[in-house]
Amino acid sequence: MNVPLILLVGAIVTAGFAFLLRAKAHHAAWIGAGGAFLLGVFALAVPLEAAFDFAVLQVRFNNTFQVLGRALLLDEPARGFIGFLFILTAVLLTSSAYADANRFFPSLVLLLTGVCSAAMMMKPFLYAAILMELAAMLAVLILVAPEYPARRAAMRLLFVFSLAMMAILLAGWLLGVVGVTGATPEIARWTAALLAVGFAVLMAVPPFHYWLSVAADESHPYVVVTLLLFMQTLGVFFLLRFLDTYEWLRTQPSTFEGIRLAGVAMVWFGSLMMLGQRRMTRVIAYAMIADLGIILMAAGMGDASGLELMMQLNAARVPGIVLWTTSLTVLMRIVGDDTVEQLQGVAHSHPLRVTFIVLGMAAVFSVPFAASFPGRWMLLDVMAGSDGLGVLTMLAGWMMSSIVLVRWYLAMRGKGEGGDVQEQVREGSFILNILQLALVLGLGLFPQAVLPWMETIIDGLSNLLPS
C-alpha cells in the first residue's frame, strides 16, 4: 500500500463528499473535518516501509510514489508536517460549520491541504514550487465567492504566489545547474536572497502582505484567516526543510540572524499597524503577522531549543485565532460588519459574543493562561541578558497589543447602534466557542500535556538537529 497515494486520494475523496453536501454547510464541514483528522492521524501513525500481517494478508506501507517523473517521498520530517497540516485543516473545518463561509469552502480547503501535502513530499524539494502555484489557484477560488467577490485581493494573491514560485524555481536552477556550496559565496548569497523572497511571500512578510488589507475588506474574515494561517504554516515548514537540506544555507552566519531580524521587524510592523485599524478583520491579520514575527525570533536563535519553541508557538497560536475569528463572524451575521462604528455598543445586546471575541483577542495577544503564553515567556527568559532588541520587541508588542485590546473592548462597551438588536444565541456555535476557549486555557495551563508533541515533528530534521 502506498502511503502518499492514500493521503492524496483520501483528501480528494473527502473533498468530493464535502462538495456533494455543499448545500448543507454543517454536514460538509463535519465530514471534511473528520476525514482530515483521520488522514492526519494516519500520516503520523502509519508504519513506513514495514511489513506486518493483517488477517491472512501481509501488508506493507511504501513511502514513495512516482508521478510525472518525480517522486513523492513521505520521510520523517514530511510525515510530521503533513500530519499537523491535516489536523489543522480538521480544526479549521470544524469551526467553519458556524462561520458561514462560502459553501465550497470545505471541499476547496481539503484540496488545498492535499496539494500542500504533495508539495511537502516532492523530491527534489525545490520542484514543490510548481505545486504551490496550483495551491495559489485553489486559494484564489477559496477567497472569491458570490457573496464576497474579492477580485482585487485574488489577483494580488495570485501575483505574489507566482512571484514566490519563480524565485524558488530560479533558486532551484542555481542549485541544480550552477551548484551552490560554501566555496561559492557569491552564488550562495544570490540563491539565499531568492529563497528569502519565496519564503517572505508564503509567510506574508511585509511588503509581500499587501493582498491582506484588500482581502480583509472584500472577503469573508474566516476565509482570510484560514488562508493566512495556511500560508504562514507552510512557510515555516518549508523554511525548516530548506535549512535541513542545504548545509551551505544553515551554516551561513547571516541566515539565522536574518531570520531573527525579519521576526523583529514583523512584530513592530504588525503591532503598530494594529493600532490604527478600524476594521477588526484587519486587526486579526496584522496580529497574525506580529505573532509570526515572534515565531521567527525563536527560530533565529539557531539552536534546538529555539526551533522547539518555534514549533510550540506555531501550534499554540491556532486555538486563539480560531476562537477570535469564529466569534467575530457569528457577531457579524447580526450587526452586518466588523468596523469599529458598527461594533460600537454591541456588548449591551450581545454580551456572550463580545466576551468570546475579547477572550480570543487576549489569547492571540498572549496574556497569562493563554495557550501561547508559556512559549513566549520561555523565549523571553532565554533572550534576557543576551538579546536586548528581542526583549524590547516582545515587551513593546505586548504593550501595543494591550492597547488594541482595551480600545476595542471600550468601543464594544460604549454607546452606539449595536445595542438595537437583541442577541440570538445559536447553541451549536456557543458550545463550539466554549470548547475553543477550553482548548486555549488547557494548553496555557498544561502546556506539557500537548505541546511537546510539536517538538517531535522536527526530530526527523537530522541535519538541522543532530542527535
Buried (B, 14 or more C-beta within 10 A) or exposed (E): EBBBBBBBEBBEEBBEBBBEBBEEBEBBBBBBBBBBBBBBBBBBEBEBEEEEEEEEEEEEBEBBBEEEEBBBBBBBBBBBBBBBBBBBBBBBBBBBBBBBBBBBBBBBBBBBBBBBBBBBBBBEBBBBBBBBBBBBBBBBBBBBBEEBEBEEBBBBBBBBBBBBBBBBBBBBEBBEEEEBEEEBEEBBEBBBEBBBBBBBBBBBBBEBBBBBBBBBBBBBBBBBBBBBBBBBBBBBBBBBBBBBBBEBBBEBEEBBEBBBBBBBBBBBBBBBBBEEBEBBBBBBBBBBBBBBBBBBBBBBBBEBBBBBBBBBBBBBBBBBBBBBBBBBBBBBBBBEEBBBEBBBBBBBBBEBBBBBBBBBBBBBBBBEEBBBBBBBEBBBEBBEEEBEEBBEBBEBBBEBBEEBBEBBBEBBBBEBEBBEEEBEEEEEBBEBBEBBBEBBBBBBBEBEEBBEBBBEBBEBBEEBBEE
